[in-house]
Amino acid sequence: MIGLLDSPSNGKIFIDGTNTTSLGDDQISSFRNKKLGFIFQFSNLLTDLSVLENVLLPIQIAGSSATDEKDAKNLLKAVGLEDQMNKRANKISGGQAQRVAIARGLINKPSIILADEPTGNLDSVTSQTIVELMKSMAKKLNQTFIVVTHDKEHFGDVDRVITIKDGKAFEGDQPSEMEIIA
């Protein structure tokens, strides 16, 4: 629901002070593109496009400006892929593809980046690299990353951990009656 891909059966979802439950379909699409970044378990890159073109996709959907390509190149540099930006997406490794997905998720300077099992498809060394990159980008760009993972040992020291067990959300790793999130 935070990704605005589903609507609540009751209640409201506020993101950056906007009641998203009152938005129409076109408004939701526009809001999602501007305010939310997505990083999927599988990078979902378009294989016929270059690394740079993949990063620029959300901007092109929103209506790009002249500075966007510079921003995309800076993001690719920040994720360590400036030497790969002209390669086709099907010619890079899985770890590199995930770093492209991170850059693509950040290109619109979203308020929230939703990462769904971003390391689930990677080996442990590459997973740790991706986790450290997301933490570093969150601090550097002052953005919120919400990460869904079954692999929490890779994430170590983070600002907040919410565990969902049997349909209930709890603060921290171990549920207790006092920590149920309403």
C-alpha angles and dihedrals in degrees: 000000000000087000089055091235091121133029125229118250086224137359129039137272117219121192119179089347094306120123097225093186089071094055124104123233096268091045091050091051092050093044092048091051093050102037106029133060122194130209113182131200088249109042093233092210118168101247097208092057127078122252089256093049090052091053091049095053098094090048092050090052089052094044114270131236132206094263094054096083089051089050091049091050090049091051091049089051090049091054091047099253105108089118091054101049096106096045120104112256091242090061098063132081126260092255091049090048090053090051089051088051090053091051090047090050090053101042097093091048091240123195092229132028115202112205116189110198092323092177099037093100097045139082118255096260094049090043091057090048091052092048092050090047092053091048091049093047091048091055096040095048097032092234133145118242118197107194125191110201145152087201102071096151088075091059099057113164110028132152096250139004122201116185121200115205127167091349095307127109120222133184110243130001102300122054120233132169092250094056102054109130111225 
